[in-house]
Amino acid sequence: MNLAKAINYVLKKTRNLPISSIVLATYTRCNTYFTKRGRQITTMVSAGHVYSEYATNFLQDVDSKSNTHHVLEFDRNTTRFRVEEMVNPREVRPAEKFVVRLDERWCNCGKFQKIHLPCSHVIAACKHAHHDFNMYISPQYRLDVIMKVYDNLFCELRHEEYWPPYQGPQVWPHPATKRSERGRPKSSRIRTEMDIKEGKQSKKCSYCRIEGHTRNHCPNNPTRR
């Protein structure tokens, strides 16, 4: 889930509210989210977990996958390796080979640099050279680091009667931007051939699946009698 989807999830059903209500909903929902996540992280730390759930599941998966790799050659001085993935004999594709440079935190599969977690090739190289692959895990995945994000609490909001008087300019909406018509606004999107329906289908009764009436007026519906 990217950042835009995460924000949209938190602020769901607030887009049609007035500006002041949107600000209040943003503040209260973020406070609820931070409180919930902070409680979850604290519980995980108390249970003895070290890394986030995503990092733990990812490392378990690549650790199991690394057992099917074979380290062909390496240089102990520069901590550089060449790792070959073992392929099922029934598969037609050739075995892939990857270069791992632990001193540069680099693997040409790209995962190591992208998510800052050791991929299966890095773990296979570490096992071969008797290195601890945990040293290549970014500290941002540690729960004690993540917990600091939720340390800062939101302050409670006072009632409007206790607010200081507003001395700034008065802002009014432009009349031309006000939507006066009822119902759903008309779409201004340019339509293409994909928007054209192949054929208008008549509606069927959801109870008997016969055209010409609805469920509320269905003669075969016993609940209607």
PAZAGU-608837 format. One record per residue (C-alpha): x, y negated, z. Coordinates in steps of 0.05 Angstrom, whole numbers, padded with zeros to 5 digits, always signed. Layout:
BEGIN
XYZ ...
% end
This chain:
BEGIN
+00000+00000+00000 +00030-00067-00022 +00024-00132+00016 -00034-00159-00025 -00076-00096-00012 -00059-00097+00062 -00082-00170+00069 -00144-00156+00029 -00161-00098+00075 -00153-00139+00138 -00194-00198+00110 -00248-00155+00078 -00318-00187+00076 -00293-00256+00094 -00283-00286+00025 -00353-00315+00021 -00350-00350+00089 -00337-00424+00100 -00264-00446+00107 -00268-00454+00183 -00299-00385+00190 -00245-00355+00145 -00190-00385+00188 -00223-00359+00251 -00234-00290+00221 -00161-00288+00197 -00136-00305+00266 -00179-00256+00304 -00170-00198+00256 -00095-00207+00254 -00095-00207+00330 -00136-00142+00330 -00089-00110+00280 -00026-00130+00318 -00055-00105+00383 -00075-00038+00353 -00008-00028+00317 +00032-00049+00378 -00005+00002+00420 +00007+00057+00368 +00082+00042+00365 +00088+00042+00441 +00053+00109+00444 +00100+00139+00391 +00161+00114+00429 +00135+00143+00494 +00125+00210+00459 +00199+00211+00439 +00194+00191+00366 +00252+00152+00338 +00231+00133+00267 +00166+00111+00235 +00116+00163+00211 +00133+00148+00138 +00208+00155+00149 +00199+00219+00189 +00155+00253+00136 +00202+00230+00081 +00264+00256+00115 +00231+00323+00130 +00213+00330+00057 +00282+00312+00028 +00318+00353+00081 +00279+00415+00059 +00293+00398-00014 +00368+00388-00002 +00374+00462+00014 +00363+00477-00059 +00420+00432-00082 +00492+00452-00094 +00551+00405-00085 +00599+00418-00142 +00656+00372-00126 +00673+00315-00079 +00728+00268-00055 +00734+00267+00020 +00776+00203+00019 +00724+00161-00018 +00663+00203+00005 +00640+00213-00066 +00604+00275-00089 +00569+00307-00148 +00506+00344-00130 +00469+00393-00176 +00396+00410-00167 +00382+00485-00170 +00330+00500-00223 +00280+00557-00225 +00303+00608-00277 +00234+00606-00308 +00240+00532-00322 +00267+00509-00389 +00296+00442-00367 +00371+00440-00352 +00398+00429-00282 +00406+00355-00265 +00470+00328-00235 +00473+00267-00190 +00532+00225-00166 +00531+00204-00092 +00576+00150-00063 +00567+00148+00011 +00617+00092+00021 +00574+00048-00024 +00507+00076-00001 +00492+00094-00072 +00461+00151-00111 +00444+00148-00185 +00374+00176-00173 +00358+00106-00146 +00318+00126-00084 +00374+00115-00035 +00382+00042-00056 +00308+00029-00065 +00279+00051+00002 +00343+00052+00044 +00332+00124+00065 +00378+00182+00047 +00351+00222-00012 +00358+00297-00018 +00424+00289-00056 +00454+00246-00001 +00432+00296+00053 +00462+00354+00013 +00528+00316+00007 +00528+00300+00082 +00515+00373+00100 +00572+00394+00054 +00621+00344+00086 +00593+00353+00156 +00570+00281+00161 +00510+00258+00201 +00460+00232+00150 +00423+00192+00204 +00477+00139+00199 +00451+00123+00129 +00380+00109+00152 +00362+00035+00153 +00350+00010+00225 +00286-00023+00200 +00254+00046+00205 +00270+00053+00278 +00209+00046+00324 +00248+00003+00374 +00260-00047+00318 +00189-00043+00291 +00162-00055+00362 +00194-00124+00363 +00147-00145+00306 +00087-00137+00353 +00119-00167+00415 +00092-00237+00401 +00020-00242+00425 -00034-00287+00398 -00060-00341+00445 -00133-00343+00460 -00175-00397+00428 -00210-00448+00473 -00283-00467+00463 -00297-00524+00416 -00319-00568+00473 -00247-00570+00498 -00216-00587+00431 -00184-00656+00425 -00222-00705+00379 -00202-00702+00306 -00170-00766+00281 -00152-00746+00210 -00187-00759+00143 -00255-00729+00128 -00255-00679+00071 -00319-00667+00031 -00329-00616-00026 -00337-00644-00096 -00410-00639-00119 -00389-00613-00187 -00357-00552-00156 -00418-00533-00115 -00456-00472-00139 -00529-00488-00138 -00557-00429-00176 -00578-00366-00140 -00554-00297-00156 -00489-00272-00183 -00448-00323-00223 -00439-00311-00297 -00373-00280-00317 -00327-00323-00360 -00282-00264-00379 -00271-00252-00453 -00304-00186-00469 -00274-00134-00515 -00296-00069-00548 -00285-00033-00482 -00343-00072-00452 -00393-00048-00504 -00434+00011-00480 -00442+00069-00528 -00517+00072-00518 -00569+00048-00469 -00590+00107-00425 -00658+00107-00395 -00662+00115-00320 -00686+00181-00290 -00721+00196-00225 -00670+00215-00172 -00716+00269-00145 -00741+00308-00206 -00693+00279-00258 -00750+00261-00306 -00753+00196-00343 -00809+00146-00337 -00814+00135-00261 -00773+00128-00198 -00768+00169-00134 -00818+00125-00097 -00871+00137-00152 -00852+00209-00167 -00913+00255-00170 -00870+00315-00151 -00842+00282-00087 -00880+00311-00027 -00858+00254+00019 -00897+00205-00026 -00964+00237-00009 
% end
